[in-house]
Amino acid sequence: MRKVCIFTGGRAEYGLLRPLLKELNNDPNVELQLLVSGMHLSNEFGLTYQEIEKDGYVCNEKVEMVLSSDTPSSIVKSMGLGMIGFSDALERLSPDVLVTLGDRYENMAVVTSAWVCRIPVAHIQGGEKTLGAIDDQFRHCISKLSTLHFVACEEYRKRVVQLGEEPGRVFDVGALNVDALKKIKILSKSELENQLGINFDKPTILATFHPVTLEKNTSKKNFSEFLAALDDLEGVNVIFTKTLADTEGRIINEMIDKYVSLNNSNTVAFTSLGQLRYVSALNYVDVVAGNSSSGVIETPSFKVPTLNIGKREEGRIMADNLICVDQSKESILSGFKKAFSKDFKKELSCMHNPYEKADTAIKIKDILVNYEFTDSTMKDFYDLNFKDE
């Protein structure tokens, strides 16, 4: 029986991990453990651990760590609180491997704890770049603290090896979320309209806008430019999904609430749409806009025009449906003009999602179950100067 502990710190991450959880839970050779923390346990972010329990899983350990503030100092303190809780939780769980997806500070805290406790880590979605976010450095640090690596593209596999990781431990399996989205039975348009309280009777934008966390005090200005651009668009609906527990995130969420209150005839906002409603929306909206990783990685599979704004996601591989613009109102409006054009949409009919590969969850599960972990997390540095890959 291999004890596989899955860490999840928020709604988006859990949605991506769902297919892997299912595969692991159905394997008789696996004892599945869930270590739940971060935004899942915060009332402000929807207490989304309840969604995990509704899916039939047990939250084996819950570690509170999110403070009621979004300053850099509070983020650091949250990481400290997390590490205190993770140390005890990991000791009780004593997993054979800890699995973490992504690059957020919650992941950094739990992986650091696991490394000190000599618990092997399997990292999903390493090797990527997001030059505008503190997550970029966290991601590479997590890779250096990990034993196994499951990356989404060949370019990312090479980057993890470049970090000194032995090629035999780095697996190009595609993006877990893309594989998962294709298997979801979506809501009908009328069902989704009833649940969201908005009709798709006119052009609709799905908007997710996060702080650029490597910039100081820019969230209000940047998001104001986005809202000003929306004001200049005539006859459109907007579905906002709120931001995560990032520095200056509350500024954006407060601005969303105010904007929706002033434009309640054609806008709605949600702390969390949940995976089913989010995926269903991607099938029906006309344009996705903002600066989320979902906009880069998932929307290409739906061939929906996507406006990628600013530097937060800069550095990722971009598919043909991405329109990259800066954070000025004029540039955003120019991007919307292209995104709504029939010619651009027509060009996307045969596009390919570079993050898409078959059976991603099954491949990850099989490696997690069969990989021979040693009693030590000790590993050498793979030096490209002296070895040929």
N, C-alpha and C positions, 0 to 999 in steps of 0.2 A: 504494500500500500504506500504510494507516494503522496506525501502531504504537500499540496500546492496551495499557497496562500495568495489570493488576489487582493491587491490594494486598490481602493477607489476613493477619490476625494471630492468628486463632483458629478453632476448630472450628465455632462457631455461625455466624460470619460467612461462612466458606467454604460452609457448607450453603446459605446464602441466595444466594450468588453463583453456585452451580452452573448454573442455567438460563441466566444471562447468559454464562457461560464457554462453554457449549455453542453458543449462538447466534453468539458472536464467533469461536469456533474453526471454525465451519462457513462463515464468510463469506470468500470468496476475496480480498476487498479489505482484510482485516485481518491484521496480524501480531500475534498474541496473545503477551503477555509476562506472567509471574507473578512478583511480588515478594513473598516469603514471609518472615514474621518472627513475633515474639511467642511466643505459647504453642505454635504449630505446631512450634517447634524445641526445646521443653522436655520432657525426660523426665517431669517431674512432671505435665505435662498431656497425656501420651499420645503425644508425637512425631507429631502428626497431619498433618505434612507428608507422611507416608507414605500417608495417605489420598488426598491430591492426586495423588501419583504413581501410585497404584493406579487412579485414574480415567483415567490416560493422559496427564496433563499434565506439562509440564516446569517445574520450579521454577527459573526463569532466574536469580534471585538470592535468596540466603538471608541474612538479616541477624539475627544474634543480639542480643537486647536484654533479655530477662527475667532479672533477678537472683533468687537464691535467698532472697528475703525479701519480705515484703508490707507493709513500713512505708511511710508517705508519702515518706520520704527515698529509699527504694529505687525507688519508682515514678518519682520525678523523675530519678534516676540512670539508670533504664532508658530513659526518654525521651531522655536525653542520648546514651547509647550507640547508641540507634536512629538518631538524627539523624546521628551520625558515620558509621554504616554506610550509611544511606540516601543520603547525599551522593555516595558513591562508586558505589553501585549505580545510582542514577538517571543519573549521568554515563555509565556504561557502556551502560545501556539506551537512553538518549536517546529516551523515548517522545514521541508526539504529544499524548497525554493520559494522565493517571493517574486511575484509577477507585478510589474508596474508599467503603465502606458503613459507616455508623454513626457512633459517637461516643466510642470509647474512646481512651485515651491513646496507644496505638500508632498509631491513625489520625491523631491530632493531630501526632505527631512526623513521620510521613511526609509529611503535607500541608504542614507548615511547611517541610520540606526542599524539596519540589517547588516551593513558591511562591518561595523564594529562588533556586532554579535556573531560574525562569521557565518551568516546565512547567504547562500548564493542568490543572486538577483538575475531575473530575466527581464530585459528591457525591450519594450515594444515602441517602435517609431523613433529610434535614434538616427543620428547622421543627418538630420534635416537642419535647415537654417531659418531663423526668423529674426532678422537683424534689428527689429525695433522693440524686441521684448527681452526682459531679463531671463525669460524662459530659454533663450538661445544658449546661454552659458550653463544653465542648470541641466539642459539636455545632454551636453557633452560631458559634464561632470558625472551625471548618472551613468552614462556609457562607461566611463572609466571605473565605476564602482560595480559594474555588472559582469556576470560570467557569460550569459547568453544574450544574443542580440537578434531581434526580429525587425527587419527594416522593410520599407515600402518600395524602394526602387534601387536599381543597380548603382546609381550615383551615390545614394546614401550608404549602401554597403561599403563602397570604396572609402567613403569618408570615415566610417567607423574603424575600418582597418588602418586608415591613416592616423587615427588616434592611438594606434599601438595595440589594437585588439587582434588576436589571432584569427585569420580568415575562416578556419574551421568552426568557429563559434559564432559567426555572423551569417544570418540566413535572410535572403531576399524572398519574402513571402507575400509581398503586397500589403496594402493598407487594410487592417482588420475591419475598419468601419465601412469601407467600400464593399467588401464581400458581404457584410451584414445587411447593408441597406437593400441590396438586390433581392434579399430573401423575405422581406417584410411585406405582408399583405396590407396595402395602404387603405385608408378610409376613402369612401366615395366623396366626390366634391360636395354633395349636399350634407353628408355627415360632418365633414370638416368645417363647412360654413356654419353649421349649427353649433359646433363646439367652440369655434373661435369668435362667433358673433360678428362675422364680417362676410360679405358676399364677393365672389370673384366675377362680378358683373362688369367690372372695369379693370384696366391694368393694375396689377398688384405687385408690390415690392415686399420681399422678406428681408428685414434689416437687422443685422447684429453688429454692434460697434463696441470695440474694447479700447481701453487706454493703451497708448504706446508707452510701455512701462520703462523704457530707457530714456524717455524725455521727461523733463520736469515741468509740471504745471501747464500742460498743453491740452488736457482732455476737454476742458470747457470750450476753448477756442476751436479745436478741431471738430468737436461734435456740433458746435454752433454753425460751422460752415456746412456741415452735412444737412442739418435741419433747414438752413436757409435755402439750400438747393432743393430740398423736398417742397418747400413753400412755392418755388417757381414752377413746379410740375403741376399741370392741370389734369384733373380727372383721374387721380390714382388713389389706390388704397395702400396702406402701409401696415405691415405686421412687424412689430418690434419684439425681439427677444432680448432680455436684459443681460447686462454684462456679469462677469464672475467676480470673485473676491480678489480683485487686483487693486494696486495703488490707484487712487482717484476713480475707482469704479462707481462709487456712490454718487459722484458728481454726474456721471452719465445717466445713471438710473433715475436720479431726481429730475434731470432734464427731460427724459423720456416721459415720466409721469406728467409733468407740466404740459408737454407738447400734446400728449394724447387728450388731456383734459380740455385743451383749447381746440382740438380737432377730432372730437369724438365721433363725428359722422363718418369718417373714413380711415381712422387709425385705431389699433388695439395694441396692447402690450402684455407680455407674459414673462414672469420670472423664469419659468421653464415650460416649454411646449411639450416636453417629453418626446421620446424618440419617434413614436408612431405618428403623432401630429406633425412633427418637424419633417419627417420623410414624406408624409402625405402632402405637406405644403410645397415641398420641392417639385412635386409633380404638377402643381397647378399654378404656382406664381409665375409671373412674367420675367422678373428680374430678382436676383439676390444681390444685396449691397452691404458693404461694411468692411471688416478686416479680421474675419475669423478664419481659423484653420479649416473649418467645414466648407467655407466658401472656396477654398483652394483644392481640397482633397476630395470632397464628396460631390459637389455640384457638377463636375464634369460627367459623372455617370448619368445625370439627368438632362444633360445638354442644355441647361438653363443659363442664359447670359448672366455673368456675375461681375459686379463692380468691386474690385479690390482697391481699397482706399488707403493711401499712406504707406508707412514703412513697417508696420507691425509684422506682416507676413513676408516682407521682402527677403529673398534668398531661397524660397521654396521653388520647386519645379512648377511651372504654371501651364495648365492646359489651354487649348484654343478658346475656351469659353470665357477666360479671364480677361478683363479690361482693367489695366492698372493705371490709376490716376493719383495725383497728389491730393493734399487735403484742403485745397482751396475750393470755394463754391463754383468758380468758373470751370475748373477741371472736372469736378464731380458732375456738373450739368452736361459737359461735353461727353463724359462717359455714359451717362444715362441716355443721351441721344443715340449713341451707337448701340447700346444694349437693347433699346426698344425698336431698333430698325429691323424691318423684315429681312433685309439683305444679310445682316449679321446672323440672325437666327437661322437663316437658310444655310449659311456656311457651316453651321455646327452639326448638321444632320449626320455626317459620317465621322465625327471626331472620336478620338480614343482617350480614355482616362489613363494617364501614365501610372496611376496608383493602383490600378485594378489587376488582380490576379485571382485565379480560381482557388477555392477551398483554403483560404488563409487560416481560418480558425482551426480546421482539422490539422493542417501542417504544424501549427504552433503547438497544439495539444500533443501530437505524436512526439515531437522533439522534447517537450517538457516531461513526458512520461518515460521516454527511453534514454535520455541523455544520462551518462554515467558521471554524476557529481562525485568529487573526491571529498575527503573529510576536511579539506582546507579550501578557502577561497583564494589562496595564493595563485598568482598568474604572472607570466613573464610579459615583457613589453615587446610586441612584434615590430621590429625596426625595418622599415622599407629600404633603408640604405644598404642593408646587408642581405636581405632575403627577397626572392622573387615570389610574388603572390601566385 
